[in-house]
Amino acid sequence: MKAKMLLAVTVLLAVAAAVLVNVWPMQAGETPFVSGYKVLEPMRHGSLTVFPVVAPKSYATSEFLTLDEGLRSGEVVVTEYGNIQGLRRRHTMPAVQHDGAEVNRLVLINNSKRPLLLLAGEIVAGGKQDRVIGKDRIVPPESDPVDLSVFCVEPGRWVGSSEQFGASGAIYGATPGLPLNGRNTATLMAQPSVRAKAMGDKDQNQVWAEVGKQKAAMETVEVTAAAPQVVTDEIRSTSSYARVMENKDVKEKVDEIAKPIEQSYQSLIKQLHDRNAVGVVVAVNGRIIWADVFASTELLQKYWPKLVRSYASEAVVTRAKGAEVSTKEAEAFLSDMTGRKETIESEPGIYRHTEVNGDGFKAFELTSLLPKTGFDVHVAKMAE
């Protein structure tokens, strides 16, 4: 009897193991870990290394509106804090006119019928100063004005260039009519070192210091043997981080690194669409610095052009160099989400934002609480 029971248990365990294996067959060069994600073999170009991440499941995210889509269509309006009169949708109480703008506050209204997804690190240009969004969040459809937490990335200006905010390319002279491509009619994504100061430190002085550091680094980037430095009057004369990143010489240098990886990963996304390519782990000069993971391949594709340029911008100015990072190291970085402290902010029925502080890292998880969701829309993790 005991032998029969032992045999039955053995068979059940074997079947269970087979089921687990067959849910998602392993491919060459892949490593599974506890979260369910898999890290693939990397793509490398120059000092930038990008590890694609695939997921066991993809979620329906087509209802989410991106900031680029909203600004381009005019359905999303971003303006200074002092300009909210007349924007309020539901007049349950008298509209309040504030006396003036504030460095770390902007107002956004979502006039679309879709929820708006905002990512920390997205830069909006205009108003009295360019700003970077400080926290991931979801803005409900047809919203009243939302008070945004932002950080200035243009410390030398407090004069209105335009009443409302838009994509940096549109403000700083992009060619009209060009497609959305991460540069011209799209908002910029700040490079990881600047994102980290806004998301992690949440300190305006730290953001300004990092913007100044990166701007100075861009002034001394080697371009070609014939033109050894990118020291132009435009870069030297502006305090705008966005304008520096839109500089022709800087864009060309960033493109040298970004374009090959952007195109390779776009091709890989097509190949892996059925297997849910959803994110990346990023290393620069032999050091893992960042990870971005989305709820779907569709969302990753929307953000990919400007994300890869932000990673490439970091690679352009980073001097220190280490050994090549392995897939196993990238897997270990993404799988470790155990923290010493968790901070949770929530807007009931809309989203939950969780910050995890761990040993040598900070992670940020945006969970949608909208009807028929309940999943993580975006997870970002930074090395400290």
C-alpha positions as CSV (number, residue, x, y, z in Angstrom):
1,M,0.0,0.0,0.0
2,K,2.8,2.4,0.9
3,A,4.6,1.6,-2.3
4,K,1.5,2.4,-4.3
5,M,1.0,5.7,-2.5
6,L,4.6,6.6,-3.0
7,L,4.3,5.7,-6.7
8,A,1.2,7.9,-7.0
9,V,2.9,10.8,-5.3
10,T,5.9,10.4,-7.6
11,V,3.7,10.4,-10.7
12,L,1.8,13.5,-9.5
13,L,5.0,15.4,-8.8
14,A,6.4,14.4,-12.2
15,V,3.2,15.6,-13.9
16,A,3.3,18.9,-12.0
17,A,6.9,19.4,-12.9
18,A,6.1,18.8,-16.6
19,V,3.2,21.3,-16.5
20,L,5.5,23.9,-15.0
21,V,8.1,23.4,-17.6
22,N,5.7,23.4,-20.5
23,V,3.9,26.6,-19.4
24,W,6.9,28.4,-20.8
25,P,9.6,26.2,-22.4
26,M,13.2,27.5,-21.9
27,Q,15.1,28.8,-24.8
28,A,18.8,28.9,-25.3
29,G,20.5,31.7,-23.4
30,E,17.6,32.4,-21.0
31,T,17.5,32.3,-17.3
32,P,14.2,32.1,-15.3
33,F,13.8,33.5,-11.8
34,V,11.3,33.8,-9.1
35,S,9.4,36.8,-10.4
36,G,8.4,34.9,-13.6
37,Y,10.3,37.3,-15.9
38,K,13.2,36.0,-18.0
39,V,16.3,38.0,-18.9
40,L,17.6,37.3,-22.4
41,E,21.1,37.6,-23.8
42,P,22.1,41.2,-24.2
43,M,22.5,43.6,-27.1
44,R,25.7,45.7,-26.8
45,H,26.8,48.8,-28.6
46,G,29.7,50.8,-27.4
47,S,29.4,51.2,-23.6
48,L,25.7,50.5,-23.5
49,T,24.4,47.0,-22.8
50,V,20.6,46.2,-22.9
51,F,19.1,43.0,-21.6
52,P,15.6,42.3,-23.0
53,V,13.1,41.1,-20.5
54,V,10.1,38.8,-21.4
55,A,7.2,38.0,-19.2
56,P,4.9,35.0,-18.6
57,K,1.8,37.2,-19.2
58,S,0.9,40.4,-21.0
59,Y,-2.0,42.6,-19.9
60,A,-4.5,44.6,-21.9
61,T,-3.1,48.2,-21.9
62,S,-4.6,49.7,-25.1
63,E,-6.9,52.0,-23.0
64,F,-4.0,53.8,-21.5
65,L,-3.1,57.2,-23.1
66,T,0.6,58.2,-23.0
67,L,1.7,61.8,-22.3
68,D,3.0,62.1,-25.8
69,E,-0.3,61.0,-27.4
70,G,-2.2,63.4,-25.1
71,L,-0.1,66.4,-25.8
72,R,0.0,65.7,-29.5
73,S,-3.8,65.4,-29.8
74,G,-4.4,68.4,-27.4
75,E,-6.5,66.2,-25.1
76,V,-3.9,66.7,-22.3
77,V,-3.1,70.2,-21.0
78,V,-0.2,71.0,-18.7
79,T,0.2,74.5,-17.4
80,E,1.7,76.5,-14.5
81,Y,0.1,76.1,-11.1
82,G,-1.2,79.7,-11.2
83,N,-3.2,79.2,-14.4
84,I,-5.9,76.8,-13.2
85,Q,-8.8,79.1,-13.3
86,G,-11.2,78.0,-16.1
87,L,-9.7,74.5,-16.2
88,R,-11.9,73.0,-13.5
89,R,-14.4,70.6,-14.9
90,R,-16.8,69.9,-12.1
91,H,-17.8,73.2,-10.4
92,T,-18.8,71.7,-7.0
93,M,-17.0,74.6,-5.4
94,P,-15.7,77.9,-6.7
95,A,-12.6,77.8,-8.9
96,V,-9.6,79.2,-7.1
97,Q,-7.1,81.6,-8.8
98,H,-3.6,81.1,-7.4
99,D,-1.4,84.1,-7.4
100,G,1.6,82.6,-9.2
101,A,3.6,79.7,-10.5
102,E,5.7,77.4,-8.3
103,V,8.9,75.7,-9.2
104,N,7.8,72.2,-8.1
105,R,4.1,72.3,-9.1
106,L,2.4,72.0,-12.4
107,V,-1.3,71.4,-13.2
108,L,-2.5,68.8,-15.7
109,I,-6.0,68.1,-17.0
110,N,-6.9,65.0,-19.0
111,N,-9.7,65.8,-21.4
112,S,-9.6,62.4,-23.1
113,K,-11.9,59.5,-22.3
114,R,-8.9,57.3,-21.6
115,P,-6.8,57.1,-18.4
116,L,-3.5,58.9,-18.8
117,L,-0.2,57.2,-17.8
118,L,2.6,59.5,-16.6
119,L,6.1,58.2,-16.1
120,A,8.7,59.7,-13.8
121,G,11.5,61.2,-15.9
122,E,9.3,62.5,-18.7
123,I,10.2,66.2,-19.5
124,V,7.7,68.8,-20.4
125,A,9.0,72.0,-21.9
126,G,7.6,75.5,-21.7
127,G,6.0,77.6,-19.0
128,K,8.5,79.5,-16.8
129,Q,10.9,76.5,-16.6
130,D,11.1,73.0,-18.2
131,R,10.1,70.4,-15.6
132,V,10.6,66.6,-15.2
133,I,7.8,64.5,-13.7
134,G,8.8,63.1,-10.4
135,K,6.6,60.1,-9.9
136,D,4.7,57.5,-12.0
137,R,0.9,58.0,-11.8
138,I,-2.4,57.4,-13.6
139,V,-4.8,60.3,-14.2
140,P,-8.4,59.3,-14.7
141,P,-10.4,60.1,-17.9
142,E,-11.9,63.6,-18.1
143,S,-10.2,64.7,-14.9
144,D,-10.4,67.9,-12.9
145,P,-7.0,69.6,-12.7
146,V,-4.4,67.4,-11.1
147,D,-1.6,68.9,-9.1
148,L,1.7,67.3,-10.4
149,S,4.8,66.9,-8.4
150,V,7.7,68.0,-10.7
151,F,11.2,69.2,-10.6
152,C,12.8,72.0,-12.6
153,V,15.5,71.0,-15.1
154,E,16.1,74.5,-16.3
155,P,17.5,76.5,-13.3
156,G,18.4,79.6,-15.3
157,R,14.9,80.7,-16.4
158,W,11.8,81.9,-14.7
159,V,10.1,83.7,-17.6
160,G,7.2,82.2,-19.5
161,S,8.2,80.9,-22.9
162,S,4.7,79.6,-23.5
163,E,1.6,79.5,-21.4
164,Q,1.3,75.7,-21.7
165,F,3.8,72.9,-21.8
166,G,4.5,70.5,-24.7
167,A,7.2,68.3,-26.1
168,S,10.7,69.7,-26.0
169,G,11.2,69.5,-29.7
170,A,8.0,71.5,-30.4
171,I,9.2,74.2,-28.0
172,Y,12.8,74.2,-29.2
173,G,12.3,74.3,-32.9
174,A,11.6,70.8,-34.1
175,T,10.5,70.4,-37.7
176,P,6.6,70.5,-37.8
177,G,4.9,67.4,-39.0
178,L,7.7,64.9,-38.1
179,P,6.4,61.6,-36.7
180,L,6.5,60.8,-33.0
181,N,10.0,59.4,-32.6
182,G,11.3,60.1,-29.1
183,R,12.8,63.4,-30.1
184,N,10.8,65.9,-32.0
185,T,7.1,65.7,-31.2
186,A,7.6,63.6,-28.2
187,T,8.6,64.5,-24.6
188,L,12.2,63.7,-23.7
189,M,12.9,61.0,-21.1
190,A,15.6,62.2,-18.7
191,Q,18.7,60.0,-18.5
192,P,18.8,57.6,-15.6
193,S,21.1,59.8,-13.4
194,V,18.6,62.7,-13.6
195,R,15.6,60.4,-13.2
196,A,17.2,58.9,-10.1
197,K,17.5,62.3,-8.4
198,A,13.9,63.2,-9.1
199,M,12.4,59.7,-8.2
200,G,14.8,58.6,-5.5
201,D,16.2,61.7,-3.7
202,K,13.1,63.9,-4.4
203,D,15.3,66.9,-3.9
204,Q,15.3,69.9,-6.2
205,N,18.8,70.9,-5.4
206,Q,20.0,67.4,-6.2
207,V,18.2,67.5,-9.5
208,W,19.7,70.8,-10.4
209,A,23.2,69.6,-9.4
210,E,22.8,66.5,-11.6
211,V,21.5,68.5,-14.6
212,G,24.5,70.8,-14.2
213,K,26.8,67.8,-14.1
214,Q,25.4,66.2,-17.2
215,K,25.3,69.5,-19.1
216,A,29.0,70.0,-18.3
217,A,29.8,66.5,-19.4
218,M,28.0,67.0,-22.7
219,E,30.2,70.0,-23.4
220,T,33.3,67.8,-23.5
221,V,32.0,64.7,-25.3
222,E,34.3,63.6,-28.1
223,V,32.5,63.5,-31.5
224,T,35.0,62.9,-34.2
225,A,38.7,63.2,-34.7
226,A,38.0,66.3,-36.9
227,A,35.7,67.8,-34.3
228,P,37.0,66.6,-30.9
229,Q,34.5,68.3,-28.7
230,V,30.9,69.2,-28.6
231,V,31.4,72.7,-27.2
232,T,28.9,74.8,-29.0
233,D,27.6,78.2,-28.1
234,E,24.1,76.7,-27.7
235,I,25.2,74.2,-25.1
236,R,27.3,76.8,-23.2
237,S,24.7,79.5,-23.2
238,T,21.6,77.5,-22.2
239,S,20.5,76.4,-18.7
240,S,17.9,74.0,-20.3
241,Y,18.6,70.3,-20.0
242,A,16.1,69.6,-22.8
243,R,17.7,72.1,-25.1
244,V,21.1,70.5,-24.6
245,M,19.7,67.1,-25.4
246,E,18.1,68.5,-28.5
247,N,21.4,70.0,-29.7
248,K,22.3,68.6,-33.1
249,D,25.8,67.4,-32.1
250,V,24.6,65.8,-28.9
251,K,21.8,64.0,-30.8
252,E,24.2,62.7,-33.4
253,K,26.5,61.3,-30.6
254,V,23.6,59.7,-28.8
255,D,22.3,58.3,-32.0
256,E,25.5,56.5,-32.6
257,I,24.8,54.3,-29.6
258,A,21.0,54.4,-29.5
259,K,20.0,53.7,-33.1
260,P,21.6,50.2,-33.4
261,I,20.1,49.0,-30.1
262,E,16.7,50.7,-30.8
263,Q,16.5,49.0,-34.2
264,S,17.7,45.6,-32.9
265,Y,15.3,45.6,-30.1
266,Q,12.4,46.7,-32.3
267,S,13.2,43.7,-34.4
268,L,13.4,41.5,-31.3
269,I,10.1,42.8,-30.0
270,K,8.5,41.6,-33.3
271,Q,10.1,38.2,-32.9
272,L,9.1,37.9,-29.2
273,H,5.7,39.6,-29.4
274,D,3.9,36.3,-28.7
275,R,6.3,35.7,-25.8
276,N,5.7,39.1,-24.2
277,A,8.8,41.2,-24.5
278,V,8.0,43.8,-21.8
279,G,11.2,45.6,-20.6
280,V,14.9,45.9,-20.2
281,V,17.8,45.8,-17.7
282,V,20.4,48.4,-18.6
283,A,24.1,48.5,-18.0
284,V,26.6,51.2,-18.8
285,N,30.3,50.6,-19.0
286,G,30.1,47.3,-17.2
287,R,27.7,48.5,-14.4
288,I,24.0,47.7,-14.1
289,I,22.2,51.0,-13.5
290,W,18.5,50.6,-14.3
291,A,15.5,48.5,-15.3
292,D,12.2,49.4,-16.9
293,V,9.4,46.8,-17.1
294,F,5.9,47.3,-18.5
295,A,2.6,45.4,-18.3
296,S,2.6,44.7,-22.1
297,T,4.7,44.7,-25.2
298,E,2.5,47.5,-26.6
299,L,3.4,49.9,-23.8
300,L,7.1,49.0,-24.1
301,Q,6.9,49.8,-27.8
302,K,5.4,53.2,-27.2
303,Y,8.1,54.2,-24.7
304,W,11.0,52.4,-26.3
305,P,12.4,55.1,-28.6
306,K,12.8,57.7,-25.9
307,L,13.9,55.2,-23.2
308,V,16.7,53.9,-25.3
309,R,17.9,57.4,-26.1
310,S,17.9,58.2,-22.3
311,Y,20.1,55.1,-21.7
312,A,22.4,56.1,-24.6
313,S,22.7,59.6,-23.2
314,E,23.9,58.1,-19.9
315,A,26.4,56.0,-21.8
316,V,27.8,59.0,-23.7
317,V,28.9,60.8,-20.6
318,T,29.9,58.0,-18.3
319,R,33.6,57.6,-18.1
320,A,34.3,54.7,-15.6
321,K,34.5,51.3,-17.2
322,G,34.2,47.8,-15.8
323,A,33.9,44.2,-16.9
324,E,31.0,43.1,-19.1
325,V,27.8,42.4,-17.2
326,S,26.5,38.9,-17.5
327,T,22.9,37.7,-18.0
328,K,23.0,36.1,-14.6
329,E,23.9,39.4,-13.0
330,A,21.1,41.2,-14.8
331,E,18.7,38.5,-13.7
332,A,19.8,38.8,-10.1
333,F,19.3,42.6,-10.2
334,L,15.8,42.4,-11.5
335,S,14.7,39.6,-9.2
336,D,15.8,41.2,-6.0
337,M,12.9,43.3,-4.8
338,T,13.2,42.7,-1.1
339,G,13.5,46.0,0.7
340,R,14.1,47.4,4.2
341,K,11.3,49.9,3.8
342,E,8.2,50.3,1.7
343,T,6.3,53.5,1.1
344,I,2.9,53.3,-0.5
345,E,0.8,56.1,-1.9
346,S,-2.7,55.4,-3.3
347,E,-5.5,57.1,-5.1
348,P,-8.4,54.8,-4.4
349,G,-9.9,53.2,-7.6
350,I,-7.1,54.8,-9.7
351,Y,-3.6,53.6,-8.8
352,R,-1.2,52.5,-6.1
353,H,2.5,53.7,-6.1
354,T,4.9,51.6,-4.1
355,E,8.5,52.6,-3.4
356,V,10.9,49.9,-2.1
357,N,14.2,50.8,-0.5
358,G,16.6,47.9,-0.5
359,D,20.3,47.2,-0.2
360,G,21.9,49.1,-3.0
361,F,18.7,49.8,-4.9
362,K,15.3,51.6,-5.1
363,A,12.4,50.2,-7.0
364,F,9.1,51.8,-8.0
365,E,5.9,50.0,-8.8
366,L,2.8,51.6,-10.4
367,T,-0.3,49.4,-10.0
368,S,-3.5,50.2,-11.8
369,L,-6.6,50.0,-9.6
370,L,-9.0,51.0,-12.5
371,P,-11.9,48.6,-13.3
372,K,-10.7,45.3,-15.0
373,T,-7.1,46.0,-14.2
374,G,-5.3,45.4,-10.8
375,F,-1.9,44.8,-12.5
376,D,1.5,46.5,-12.4
377,V,1.6,49.0,-15.3
378,H,5.2,49.9,-14.9
379,V,8.1,48.9,-12.6
380,A,11.3,50.8,-12.5
381,K,14.4,49.9,-10.5
382,M,17.6,51.9,-10.0
383,A,21.0,50.9,-8.7
384,E,22.4,53.2,-6.0
